[in-house]
Amino acid sequence: MWQSSLLAAMADRRQALKTFFGAGAAVALAGCAPAEKPAAPGPSAKRVPVNFKDPAENLRAFIKLTGDLDPTVETTGWFGGTVFAVTTPDKPLMPLYGVEGFGVLRVEAQSDGSYRMFNREIAFYKDPRTQQFIDEWTNPFTGETVEVKPIHNLVVNAEIAPVMKMDFDGTMVEVPFSPPWELQGDKAFSLFEVHTAFPSPMQPDKWPRESAGTTLRISEMFHRFTTLAELEDPDRTACDYVGTWTRIGPWMPWMLQGQAPGHLFYRTMMNRTGTPERLPKALRERTEKGYPEYFQAPGPETWGSPNDSSYSVYMRENQPKPAKP
């Protein structure tokens, strides 16, 4: 999930501010750690109500839900689902491949009330029929068999504050942290999303087959569900959750789809798993074989270093393929 990737980019992308916190924002704050502190067995009798209209309390509840208020704890989050192609209005969505992965997140509170999030994420693509991980994929639009590139972003750090300062058309404005929460009885529903449009780092003149165009338009929407009792329990530093992640974005570079009309729609489920041992066995083994460093969050020395994205990683590891004659 790519929440942190998008949120970390917000500060210098004016277009994002136009929708940021309108209905939420995006950050795939997931994770896993070799020795995560076990959650309390259940909510205690103590309850401290959360004032969700207060940006600082809203943010603290969000961190408690998505990560852990304890800076020594790394949080495991799993996600899995299907990626569809969206083409012309007269055609239904076409399932292209499955996707499954996880992230690892550690959060550090700062003296000014902000939180630094140290995040790492990885995901692999799957055959939608067999649910087996794939290394090659035949593009149904071109008939070409291509090499599948997993999502593997080693550093995806971000900082969230009760009041975010952002550049909007050359003017610095302050945006309170205010993604919405829906309460129904003892159920608490969190929505966090962002909608962006910004110049693509992979321009078509240099990446004719990999680039989907001069502009990247990406939307990410995260719904998380927990109990209000856990959220209001002062003895807990984290809440269990289940939820969904939805992403709308351009063709992936490895598809070699170029500037063909259409885009991708990701529909996945997600939840907090706690430790690597509780991840699905096949996912855990594939990660252990090729990407063992993804079982830990980035260290504090990575703060301030450039973040990875699927596009920056692809450009670093691959050369542009020549345009078809």
DOPATI-56246 format. One record per atom (N, C-alpha, C): residue in one letter; x, y negated, z negated. Coordinates in steps of 0.05 Angstrom, whole numbers, padded with zeros to 5 digits, always signed. Layout:
<sites>
AXYZ
...
</sites>
This chain:
<sites>
M+00017+00023+00000
M+00000+00000+00000
M+00018-00024+00000
W+00009-00045+00012
W+00028-00066+00018
W+00021-00093+00005
Q+00007-00091-00018
Q-00001-00115-00032
Q+00023-00134-00038
S+00043-00124-00050
S+00066-00142-00058
S+00078-00154-00033
S+00080-00139-00011
S+00091-00150+00013
S+00077-00176+00021
L+00051-00175+00020
L+00035-00198+00029
L+00037-00221+00008
L+00034-00214-00017
L+00034-00235-00038
L+00060-00249-00039
A+00082-00235-00035
A+00108-00247-00036
A+00112-00267-00013
A+00097-00263+00008
A+00099-00281+00031
A+00081-00305+00029
M+00063-00305+00009
M+00043-00326+00008
M+00056-00354+00005
A+00077-00356-00011
A+00088-00383-00018
A+00096-00399+00006
D+00105-00386+00028
D+00115-00401+00051
D+00098-00396+00076
R+00073-00387+00072
R+00055-00383+00095
R+00030-00399+00089
R+00027-00422+00101
R+00005-00440+00095
R-00022-00428+00102
Q-00022-00413+00124
Q-00047-00401+00133
Q-00060-00384+00111
A-00043-00370+00096
A-00053-00352+00076
A-00069-00366+00054
L-00061-00391+00048
L-00075-00406+00027
L-00104-00411+00033
K-00111-00412+00059
K-00138-00418+00067
K-00158-00397+00057
T-00148-00373+00052
T-00166-00352+00042
T-00156-00340+00015
F-00133-00348+00006
F-00122-00337-00018
F-00140-00343-00042
F-00147-00322-00057
F-00164-00323-00081
F-00192-00331-00074
G-00199-00333-00048
G-00227-00338-00042
G-00244-00315-00051
A-00234-00291-00046
A-00247-00267-00056
A-00227-00249-00070
G-00203-00258-00072
G-00182-00243-00084
G-00155-00248-00071
A-00137-00228-00070
A-00112-00230-00055
A-00100-00202-00054
A-00077-00199-00041
A-00067-00172-00037
A-00040-00166-00048
V-00038-00142-00060
V-00012-00132-00070
V-00016-00103-00077
A-00001-00085-00066
A-00006-00057-00071
A+00008-00047-00095
L+00007-00059-00116
L+00022-00054-00140
L+00017-00026-00149
A+00034-00008-00140
A+00031+00020-00148
A+00058+00029-00158
G+00061+00054-00166
G+00087+00062-00173
G+00089+00088-00187
C+00113+00098-00192
C+00117+00121-00208
C+00144+00120-00221
A+00147+00134-00243
A+00172+00133-00258
A+00177+00159-00271
P+00202+00167-00275
P+00208+00193-00287
P+00198+00196-00315
A+00194+00174-00329
A+00187+00176-00357
A+00168+00153-00364
E+00144+00154-00354
E+00125+00134-00360
E+00113+00139-00388
K+00109+00117-00403
K+00097+00119-00429
K+00068+00130-00426
P+00060+00151-00441
P+00033+00161-00438
P+00013+00141-00447
A-00010+00140-00433
A-00031+00121-00441
A-00044+00131-00466
A-00056+00113-00481
A-00071+00120-00505
A-00093+00139-00497
P-00100+00158-00515
P-00119+00179-00508
P-00147+00168-00502
G-00153+00144-00511
G-00179+00132-00506
G-00181+00105-00518
P-00201+00089-00512
P-00203+00063-00523
P-00208+00064-00553
S-00195+00045-00567
S-00199+00043-00596
S-00225+00028-00602
A-00231+00027-00627
A-00256+00013-00635
A-00253-00018-00632
K-00228-00027-00631
K-00223-00056-00629
K-00229-00065-00600
R-00241-00089-00598
R-00246-00100-00572
R-00240-00130-00572
V-00225-00139-00552
V-00220-00168-00549
V-00231-00176-00522
P-00254-00190-00521
P-00266-00197-00495
P-00247-00213-00478
V-00249-00209-00452
V-00232-00224-00432
V-00249-00246-00420
N-00238-00270-00420
N-00250-00293-00406
N-00239-00293-00378
F-00253-00281-00359
F-00243-00279-00332
F-00242-00306-00318
K-00256-00326-00329
K-00255-00353-00316
K-00229-00368-00324
D-00215-00358-00344
D-00190-00370-00351
D-00168-00356-00334
P-00153-00372-00318
P-00133-00359-00300
P-00112-00342-00315
A-00103-00351-00339
A-00083-00335-00353
A-00095-00309-00362
E-00120-00309-00372
E-00132-00284-00381
E-00139-00266-00358
N-00148-00278-00336
N-00153-00262-00312
N-00128-00248-00302
L-00106-00263-00301
L-00081-00252-00292
L-00071-00229-00311
R-00073-00234-00337
R-00065-00213-00356
R-00081-00187-00352
A-00107-00190-00348
A-00124-00167-00344
A-00117-00153-00318
F-00110-00169-00297
F-00102-00158-00271
F-00076-00141-00274
I-00057-00152-00289
I-00032-00138-00293
I-00037-00112-00309
K-00054-00114-00329
K-00060-00090-00345
K-00073-00069-00328
L-00089-00077-00308
L-00103-00058-00291
L-00084-00046-00270
T-00069-00063-00257
T-00053-00053-00234
T-00025-00042-00242
G-00015-00052-00264
G+00012-00044-00273
G+00012-00038-00303
D+00030-00050-00318
D+00032-00045-00347
D+00044-00070-00359
L+00032-00079-00381
L+00042-00103-00395
L+00069-00097-00409
D+00075-00072-00413
D+00101-00064-00425
D+00122-00064-00403
P+00142-00082-00405
P+00163-00084-00384
P+00181-00060-00381
T+00180-00041-00400
T+00196-00017-00398
T+00182+00006-00383
V+00157+00001-00376
V+00141+00023-00364
V+00139+00018-00334
E+00142+00040-00319
E+00138+00039-00290
E+00111+00053-00284
T+00096+00042-00266
T+00069+00051-00261
T+00067+00066-00235
T+00054+00089-00235
T+00050+00105-00212
T+00023+00100-00199
G+00023+00095-00173
G-00002+00092-00159
G-00001+00108-00133
W-00021+00125-00128
W-00023+00142-00104
W-00045+00130-00086
F-00042+00134-00060
F-00063+00127-00041
F-00063+00147-00018
G-00086+00151-00006
G-00087+00169+00017
G-00113+00165+00032
G-00112+00169+00059
G-00136+00165+00075
G-00131+00168+00104
T-00146+00153+00120
T-00145+00156+00149
T-00141+00129+00162
V-00126+00129+00184
V-00121+00105+00200
V-00137+00107+00227
F-00153+00087+00233
F-00170+00087+00256
F-00161+00066+00276
A-00166+00071+00302
A-00162+00051+00323
A-00188+00037+00327
V-00187+00010+00329
V-00210-00006+00336
V-00204-00018+00363
T-00220-00011+00383
T-00215-00020+00410
T-00237-00038+00420
T-00252-00030+00440
T-00273-00047+00451
T-00299-00045+00436
P-00316-00065+00437
P-00341-00064+00422
P-00360-00041+00429
D-00357-00029+00452
D-00375-00008+00460
D-00365+00020+00452
K-00342+00021+00438
K-00331+00047+00430
K-00329+00049+00400
P-00335+00073+00389
P-00333+00076+00360
P-00304+00077+00351
L-00299+00074+00325
L-00272+00076+00315
L-00261+00104+00320
M-00236+00105+00327
M-00223+00131+00334
M-00202+00137+00312
P-00205+00160+00298
P-00185+00168+00279
P-00159+00176+00293
L-00137+00163+00285
L-00112+00167+00298
L-00094+00186+00282
Y-00091+00180+00256
Y-00074+00197+00238
Y-00081+00191+00209
G-00073+00209+00192
G-00077+00205+00163
G-00053+00190+00152
V-00056+00180+00128
V-00034+00167+00114
V-00035+00174+00084
E-00012+00179+00072
E-00011+00185+00044
E+00015+00175+00032
G+00014+00162+00009
G+00038+00152-00003
G+00034+00143-00031
F+00054+00130-00042
F+00053+00119-00069
F+00072+00096-00072
G+00070+00082-00094
G+00088+00060-00100
G+00098+00062-00128
V+00117+00047-00135
V+00127+00046-00162
V+00131+00017-00170
L+00119+00009-00193
L+00118-00019-00201
L+00125-00022-00230
R+00141-00043-00235
R+00147-00051-00263
R+00143-00081-00264
V+00131-00090-00286
V+00124-00118-00289
V+00137-00131-00313
E+00148-00154-00310
E+00161-00169-00331
E+00147-00196-00335
A+00136-00201-00359
A+00124-00227-00366
A+00146-00248-00369
Q+00141-00272-00360
Q+00160-00294-00362
Q+00150-00314-00383
S+00168-00331-00393
S+00161-00350-00414
S+00141-00370-00405
D+00138-00375-00379
D+00119-00395-00369
D+00092-00384-00364
G+00087-00358-00371
G+00061-00345-00367
G+00059-00330-00340
S+00079-00332-00323
S+00079-00317-00298
S+00089-00288-00303
Y+00086-00272-00282
Y+00095-00244-00283
Y+00112-00238-00259
R+00135-00226-00263
R+00151-00216-00241
R+00145-00187-00237
M+00140-00180-00212
M+00133-00152-00205
M+00155-00140-00187
F+00166-00118-00197
F+00187-00104-00182
F+00174-00079-00170
N+00171-00079-00144
N+00155-00059-00130
N+00170-00045-00108
R+00164-00020-00104
R+00175-00004-00083
R+00153+00014-00073
E+00153+00020-00046
E+00130+00034-00035
E+00139+00052-00012
I+00125+00075-00010
I+00132+00094+00011
I+00106+00109+00019
A+00104+00115+00045
A+00081+00130+00055
A+00088+00145+00080
F+00075+00167+00084
F+00079+00184+00108
F+00053+00188+00123
Y+00055+00192+00149
Y+00032+00196+00166
Y+00027+00226+00169
K+00001+00233+00174
K-00008+00260+00175
K-00025+00266+00199
D-00026+00292+00206
D-00045+00301+00226
D-00073+00300+00214
P-00092+00286+00226
P-00118+00283+00214
P-00134+00309+00212
R-00127+00329+00228
R-00141+00354+00227
R-00129+00373+00207
T-00103+00377+00208
T-00089+00396+00190
T-00081+00384+00164
Q-00079+00357+00162
Q-00070+00343+00139
Q-00040+00349+00132
Q-00026+00359+00152
Q+00003+00363+00149
Q+00018+00338+00157
F+00040+00332+00144
F+00056+00309+00151
F+00068+00313+00179
I+00071+00292+00194
I+00080+00294+00222
I+00105+00277+00226
D+00122+00286+00244
D+00146+00271+00252
D+00143+00261+00281
E+00125+00272+00296
E+00119+00263+00323
E+00089+00260+00326
W+00081+00243+00344
W+00053+00238+00348
W+00048+00231+00377
T+00027+00242+00389
T+00021+00236+00417
T+00000+00214+00418
N+00008+00192+00429
N-00010+00168+00431
N-00032+00174+00451
P-00058+00175+00441
P-00080+00182+00459
P-00085+00161+00480
F-00075+00137+00477
F-00080+00116+00497
F-00059+00117+00520
T-00035+00126+00513
T-00014+00126+00534
T-00005+00155+00542
G-00012+00174+00525
G-00003+00202+00530
G+00026+00207+00522
E+00039+00187+00512
E+00067+00189+00505
E+00071+00200+00477
T+00090+00218+00474
T+00097+00229+00447
T+00119+00212+00435
V+00114+00201+00412
V+00132+00182+00399
V+00141+00192+00372
E+00163+00181+00362
E+00173+00188+00335
E+00158+00172+00314
V+00148+00186+00294
V+00132+00173+00273
V+00152+00161+00252
K+00148+00136+00245
K+00165+00123+00225
K+00149+00119+00199
P+00158+00130+00177
P+00144+00127+00152
P+00146+00098+00142
I+00128+00090+00125
I+00130+00065+00110
I+00151+00070+00088
H+00172+00054+00087
H+00191+00058+00066
H+00204+00030+00060
N+00191+00016+00043
N+00199-00011+00035
N+00213-00009+00007
L+00239-00012+00007
L+00254-00008-00017
L+00251-00030-00038
V+00248-00054-00029
V+00245-00077-00047
V+00221-00094-00037
V+00201-00095-00054
V+00177-00111-00048
V+00169-00126-00074
N+00185-00145-00082
N+00180-00159-00107
N+00162-00183-00102
A+00149-00192-00124
A+00132-00215-00122
A+00128-00227-00149
E+00119-00252-00150
E+00114-00266-00175
E+00086-00278-00174
I+00070-00273-00195
I+00043-00285-00197
I+00042-00302-00222
A+00030-00325-00220
A+00027-00343-00242
A-00002-00350-00246
P-00010-00359-00270
P-00038-00367-00274
P-00046-00389-00255
V-00027-00406-00248
V-00032-00427-00228
V-00010-00425-00207
M-00017-00418-00182
M+00002-00415-00161
M+00006-00441-00146
K+00031-00449-00142
K+00037-00474-00127
K+00044-00466-00099
M+00030-00477-00079
M+00034-00469-00052
M+00034-00493-00033
D+00048-00489-00011
D+00050-00510+00009
D+00027-00507+00029
F+00009-00527+00030
F-00014-00526+00048
F-00013-00550+00067
D-00004-00544+00092
D-00002-00565+00112
D+00016-00588+00102
G+00038-00581+00089
G+00058-00600+00080
G+00052-00613+00053
T+00030-00605+00040
T+00023-00615+00014
T+00022-00593-00006
M+00036-00596-00029
M+00036-00576-00050
M+00010-00578-00065
V-00004-00556-00067
V-00029-00555-00082
V-00027-00532-00103
E-00043-00534-00124
E-00044-00514-00145
E-00069-00498-00142
V-00066-00471-00142
V-00088-00453-00138
V-00090-00435-00163
P-00111-00437-00179
P-00114-00420-00203
P-00117-00391-00195
F-00107-00373-00211
F-00110-00344-00206
F-00139-00337-00214
S-00155-00330-00194
S-00183-00326-00200
S-00196-00305-00183
P-00183-00282-00178
P-00198-00261-00163
P-00222-00252-00179
P-00243-00244-00165
P-00268-00238-00179
P-00268-00211-00193
W-00283-00209-00215
W-00289-00185-00229
W-00319-00182-00230
E-00329-00157-00228
E-00357-00151-00231
E-00360-00132-00254
L-00377-00140-00274
L-00381-00123-00297
L-00410-00112-00297
Q-00412-00086-00300
Q-00437-00073-00301
Q-00436-00053-00325
G-00449-00061-00347
G-00447-00045-00371
G-00418-00044-00380
D-00407-00020-00383
D-00379-00017-00391
D-00361-00012-00367
K-00371-00017-00343
K-00355-00013-00319
K-00344-00040-00310
A-00318-00041-00303
A-00306-00066-00293
A-00295-00061-00265
F-00303-00078-00246
F-00295-00075-00219
F-00277-00099-00211
S-00254-00094-00201
S-00235-00115-00193
S-00232-00116-00163
L-00234-00140-00151
L-00229-00143-00122
L-00205-00162-00119
F-00186-00153-00103
F-00162-00169-00098
F-00156-00167-00068
E-00156-00189-00054
E-00151-00187-00025
E-00138-00212-00014
V-00128-00210+00010
V-00116-00233+00023
V-00119-00229+00053
H-00122-00252+00067
H-00125-00251+00097
H-00104-00271+00108
T-00087-00261+00124
T-00065-00277+00134
T-00063-00276+00165
A-00050-00297+00176
A-00043-00298+00204
A-00018-00314+00206
F+00004-00302+00216
F+00030-00316+00216
F+00046-00305+00240
P+00067-00320+00248
P+00083-00312+00271
P+00096-00285+00266
S+00095-00268+00285
S+00106-00241+00282
S+00137-00242+00282
P+00150-00227+00264
P+00179-00226+00266
P+00189-00210+00290
M+00171-00194+00302
M+00177-00178+00325
M+00163-00191+00349
Q+00177-00209+00363
Q+00165-00223+00385
Q+00166-00206+00410
P+00145-00207+00427
P+00143-00190+00451
P+00166-00193+00470
D+00179-00216+00472
D+00201-00219+00491
D+00225-00202+00484
K+00228-00197+00458
K+00251-00180+00449
K+00242-00151+00443
W+00217-00148+00436
W+00207-00121+00429
W+00182-00116+00446
P+00185-00113+00472
P+00161-00112+00490
P+00143-00088+00485
R+00153-00066+00475
R+00137-00042+00471
R+00129-00039+00442
E+00144-00051+00424
E+00138-00048+00395
E+00120-00070+00384
S+00122-00094+00396
S+00108-00117+00385
S+00079-00117+00394
A+00060-00122+00375
A+00032-00124+00382
A+00024-00152+00391
G+00043-00171+00391
G+00037-00198+00399
G+00053-00218+00384
T+00049-00243+00390
T+00064-00265+00378
T+00055-00271+00349
T+00031-00263+00343
T+00019-00269+00316
T+00011-00243+00303
L+00017-00241+00277
L+00007-00218+00261
L-00017-00228+00244
R-00039-00215+00248
R-00063-00221+00232
R-00068-00196+00215
I-00066-00199+00189
I-00068-00176+00171
I-00088-00183+00148
S-00105-00165+00142
S-00123-00167+00119
S-00119-00142+00102
E-00117-00146+00076
E-00116-00124+00057
E-00136-00128+00035
M-00151-00107+00028
M-00172-00109+00008
M-00169-00086-00012
F-00168-00092-00037
F-00164-00072-00058
F-00188-00074-00078
H-00202-00052-00082
H-00222-00050-00103
H-00212-00030-00123
R-00212-00039-00148
R-00205-00021-00170
R-00227-00020-00191
F-00230+00004-00203
F-00252+00008-00221
F-00241+00020-00247
T-00248+00008-00270
T-00239+00017-00296
T-00261+00013-00316
T-00256+00019-00341
T-00276+00014-00362
T-00270-00012-00376
L-00290-00027-00384
L-00286-00052-00398
L-00274-00046-00426
A-00280-00023-00437
A-00269-00015-00463
A-00239-00014-00462
E-00228-00002-00441
E-00199+00000-00438
E-00187-00028-00433
L-00200-00043-00417
L-00190-00070-00410
L-00189-00088-00435
E-00208-00085-00453
E-00210-00102-00477
E-00196-00090-00501
D-00185-00066-00498
D-00171-00053-00520
D-00144-00065-00524
P-00139-00079-00546
P-00113-00093-00550
P-00090-00074-00555
D-00096-00049-00561
D-00074-00029-00566
D-00064-00016-00540
R-00078-00021-00518
R-00069-00010-00493
R-00055-00031-00476
T-00033-00023-00464
T-00019-00041-00446
T-00025-00036-00416
A-00042-00016-00411
A-00050-00009-00384
A-00077+00004-00384
C-00090+00003-00361
C-00116+00016-00358
C-00114+00037-00336
D-00129+00059-00339
D-00131+00078-00317
D-00150+00065-00296
Y-00146+00072-00271
Y-00164+00062-00250
Y-00166+00082-00227
V-00188+00079-00212
V-00191+00091-00186
V-00200+00069-00168
G-00197+00072-00142
G-00206+00051-00124
G-00202+00057-00095
T-00203+00036-00079
T-00200+00038-00050
T-00181+00016-00040
W-00167+00023-00019
W-00150+00004-00005
W-00159+00003+00025
T-00165-00020+00035
T-00172-00024+00063
T-00153-00043+00076
R-00144-00037+00099
R-00125-00054+00114
R-00133-00057+00143
I-00133-00081+00153
I-00137-00087+00181
I-00112-00100+00191
G-00100-00089+00211
G-00074-00100+00221
G-00068-00090+00249
P-00046-00100+00260
P-00039-00093+00288
P-00029-00065+00290
W-00025-00056+00315
W-00013-00030+00321
W+00014-00029+00307
M+00022-00005+00297
M+00048-00002+00285
M+00069-00002+00307
P+00093-00012+00301
P+00114-00014+00322
P+00120+00013+00335
W+00121+00035+00318
W+00130+00061+00328
W+00109+00073+00347
M+00085+00062+00348
M+00065+00072+00367
M+00071+00065+00396
L+00089+00045+00400
L+00096+00036+00427
L+00071+00028+00442
Q+00053+00015+00429
Q+00027+00007+00440
Q+00029-00020+00453
G+00050-00035+00447
G+00053-00062+00458
G+00030-00080+00452
Q+00023-00097+00471
Q+00002-00117+00467
Q-00025-00107+00477
A-00029-00081+00477
A-00055-00070+00485
A-00077-00081+00466
P-00100-00087+00477
P-00122-00097+00460
P-00130-00077+00438
G-00137-00088+00415
G-00146-00071+00393
G-00128-00074+00369
H-00134-00059+00348
H-00119-00060+00323
H-00124-00035+00307
L-00112-00034+00283
L-00115-00011+00265
L-00133-00018+00241
F-00147+00002+00231
F-00163+00000+00207
F-00156+00023+00188
Y-00145+00016+00165
Y-00137+00036+00145
Y-00160+00038+00125
R-00168+00062+00119
R-00189+00068+00098
R-00178+00089+00079
T-00172+00081+00055
T-00159+00100+00036
T-00172+00098+00009
M-00166+00119-00007
M-00172+00120-00035
M-00146+00116-00050
M-00148+00107-00075
M-00123+00104-00091
M-00130+00108-00121
N-00109+00115-00136
N-00112+00117-00165
N-00085+00117-00179
R-00085+00112-00205
R-00061+00113-00221
R-00056+00143-00228
T-00032+00153-00221
T-00026+00181-00227
T-00009+00184-00252
G+00007+00165-00259
G+00022+00166-00284
G+00051+00174-00281
T+00057+00197-00270
T+00084+00207-00267
T+00087+00220-00240
P+00112+00224-00230
P+00116+00237-00204
P+00104+00266-00204
E+00105+00279-00227
E+00095+00306-00228
E+00065+00308-00222
R+00051+00286-00224
R+00022+00287-00219
R+00015+00278-00191
L+00035+00271-00175
L+00031+00266-00147
L+00025+00292-00132
P+00011+00292-00110
P+00007+00316-00094
P+00034+00329-00088
K+00035+00355-00090
K+00060+00370-00087
K+00074+00364-00061
A+00060+00365-00038
A+00072+00361-00012
A+00084+00333-00010
L+00070+00313-00020
L+00080+00286-00019
L+00105+00283-00036
R+00104+00295-00060
R+00128+00293-00078
R+00152+00307-00065
E+00148+00330-00053
E+00171+00345-00042
E+00182+00330-00018
R+00165+00319-00001
R+00175+00304+00022
R+00191+00280+00014
T+00182+00267-00007
T+00197+00244-00017
T+00223+00252-00029
E+00223+00273-00045
E+00248+00283-00057
E+00269+00290-00036
K+00260+00301-00014
K+00278+00310+00007
K+00292+00287+00021
G+00277+00266+00027
G+00289+00245+00044
G+00291+00218+00031
Y+00276+00213+00010
Y+00275+00186-00002
Y+00274+00187-00033
P+00292+00201-00046
P+00291+00204-00075
P+00292+00178-00091
E+00304+00158-00079
E+00306+00132-00093
E+00279+00118-00096
Y+00259+00128-00083
Y+00233+00115-00084
Y+00217+00123-00109
F+00228+00140-00126
F+00215+00147-00151
F+00221+00128-00174
Q+00235+00106-00168
Q+00241+00085-00188
Q+00235+00058-00177
A+00227+00040-00194
A+00222+00012-00186
A+00249-00002-00181
P+00249-00023-00165
P+00274-00038-00161
P+00284-00049-00187
G+00310-00051-00190
G+00322-00062-00214
G+00321-00093-00215
P+00327-00105-00238
P+00326-00134-00241
P+00345-00148-00222
E+00366-00134-00214
E+00386-00147-00196
E+00375-00153-00168
T+00352-00141-00162
T+00339-00145-00136
T+00323-00171-00135
W+00318-00183-00158
W+00302-00207-00158
W+00315-00229-00141
G+00299-00241-00123
G+00310-00262-00106
G+00320-00252-00079
S+00324-00226-00076
S+00333-00215-00051
S+00310-00213-00031
P+00315-00212-00005
P+00294-00211+00014
P+00277-00185+00011
N+00251-00188+00014
N+00233-00165+00013
N+00233-00150+00039
D+00227-00124+00037
D+00223-00107+00060
D+00194-00108+00069
S+00190-00102+00095
S+00163-00098+00106
S+00166-00077+00128
S+00144-00066+00137
S+00146-00046+00159
S+00160-00058+00183
Y+00158-00084+00187
Y+00169-00096+00211
Y+00199-00101+00207
S+00207-00112+00184
S+00236-00117+00179
S+00251-00090+00178
V+00239-00070+00166
V+00253-00044+00164
V+00255-00032+00192
Y+00234-00034+00208
Y+00236-00023+00236
Y+00258-00037+00252
M+00259-00064+00250
M+00279-00079+00265
M+00307-00072+00256
R+00310-00066+00230
R+00337-00060+00219
R+00346-00032+00228
E+00327-00014+00231
E+00334+00014+00237
E+00332+00022+00266
N+00321+00005+00283
N+00316+00013+00310
N+00324-00009+00330
Q+00329-00001+00355
Q+00334-00020+00376
Q+00309-00022+00394
P+00304-00045+00406
P+00281-00048+00424
P+00282-00029+00447
K+00259-00017+00453
K+00257+00001+00476
K+00251-00017+00501
P+00263-00011+00523
P+00258-00028+00547
P+00229-00026+00556
A+00219-00047+00567
A+00192-00048+00577
A+00189-00028+00600
K+00165-00017+00602
K+00160+00002+00624
K+00160-00013+00650
P+00170+00000+00671
P+00171-00014+00697
P+00143-00018+00708
</sites>
